[in-house]
Amino acid sequence: MKTLTLKIPETATKAINKFALKNYKTYVAHYESRKLKPMSLEDFLQNYS
């Protein structure tokens, strides 16, 4: 059985990371306003891979 490997262009990866960082900042602000501990950026970025 063959495995399909997708190559994402570097420009798309940069756009995804920029979008994820914007969402992370919103997420952190939301959690901190409720005195909760947000997850790390590394854990958050796993949702975008």
Backbone hydrogen bonds in HBPLUS format (Angstrom, degrees):
<---DONOR---> <-ACCEPTOR-->    atom                        ^
c    i                          cat <-CA-CA->   ^        H-A-AA   ^      H-
h    n   atom  resd res      DA  || num        DHA   H-A  angle D-A-AA Bond
n    s   type  num  typ     dist DA aas  dist angle  dist       angle   num
A0012-ALA N   A0009-PRO O   3.02 MM   3  5.34 123.8  2.35 104.3 118.2     1
A0013-THR N   A0009-PRO O   3.07 MM   4  6.45 155.6  2.13 151.9 159.4     2
A0014-LYS N   A0010-GLU O   2.94 MM   4  6.20 157.9  1.99 150.4 155.8     3
A0015-ALA N   A0011-THR O   3.06 MM   4  6.24 153.8  2.13 140.1 147.1     4
A0016-ILE N   A0012-ALA O   2.88 MM   4  6.12 155.8  1.94 150.3 156.9     5
A0017-ASN N   A0013-THR O   2.94 MM   4  6.16 161.6  1.97 150.2 155.0     6
A0018-LYS N   A0014-LYS O   2.94 MM   4  6.12 154.7  2.00 146.3 153.3     7
A0019-PHE N   A0015-ALA O   2.97 MM   4  6.15 160.5  2.01 146.8 151.9     8
A0020-ALA N   A0016-ILE O   2.82 MM   4  6.02 157.8  1.87 150.4 157.1     9
A0021-LEU N   A0017-ASN O   2.89 MM   4  6.03 155.7  1.95 145.8 151.9    10
A0022-LYS N   A0018-LYS O   3.11 MM   4  6.34 156.5  2.16 145.6 151.4    11
A0023-ASN N   A0019-PHE O   3.03 MM   4  6.31 159.7  2.07 147.6 153.3    12
A0024-TYR N   A0020-ALA O   2.78 MM   4  5.99 147.8  1.88 146.2 156.1    13
A0025-LYS N   A0021-LEU O   2.99 MM   4  6.23 157.9  2.04 149.2 153.5    14
A0026-THR N   A0022-LYS O   3.24 MM   4  6.53 156.1  2.30 145.3 151.2    15
A0027-TYR N   A0023-ASN O   2.88 MM   4  6.08 158.4  1.92 147.9 154.5    16
A0028-VAL N   A0024-TYR O   2.80 MM   4  6.04 163.2  1.83 157.4 160.7    17
A0029-ALA N   A0025-LYS O   3.09 MM   4  6.21 164.6  2.11 144.8 149.0    18
A0030-HIS N   A0026-THR O   3.00 MM   4  6.18 157.5  2.05 148.3 154.6    19
A0031-TYR N   A0027-TYR O   2.96 MM   4  6.23 164.5  1.99 153.7 157.3    20
A0032-GLU N   A0028-VAL O   2.83 MM   4  5.95 170.7  1.84 159.4 162.3    21
A0033-SER N   A0029-ALA O   3.02 MM   4  6.03 149.3  2.12 141.5 149.3    22
A0034-ARG N   A0031-TYR O   3.08 MM   3  5.29 141.7  2.23 101.6 112.8    23
A0036-LEU N   A0031-TYR O   2.90 MM   5  5.02 170.5  1.91 144.4 143.9    24
A0035-LYS N   A0032-GLU O   3.05 MM   3  4.77 162.7  2.08 103.2 105.8    25
A0044-PHE N   A0040-SER O   2.95 MM   4  6.21 159.4  1.99 150.7 157.2    26
A0045-LEU N   A0041-LEU O   2.84 MM   4  6.04 155.2  1.90 152.6 158.5    27
A0046-GLN N   A0043-ASP O   3.22 MM   3  5.36 141.1  2.38  98.7 109.4    28
A0047-ASN N   A0044-PHE O   3.12 MM   3  5.82 156.9  2.17 116.2 122.2    29
A0048-TYR N   A0045-LEU O   2.92 MM   3  5.30 158.5  1.97 111.7 118.9    30
A0049-SER N   A0046-GLN O   3.42 MM   3  5.39 170.6  2.43 104.4 105.7    31
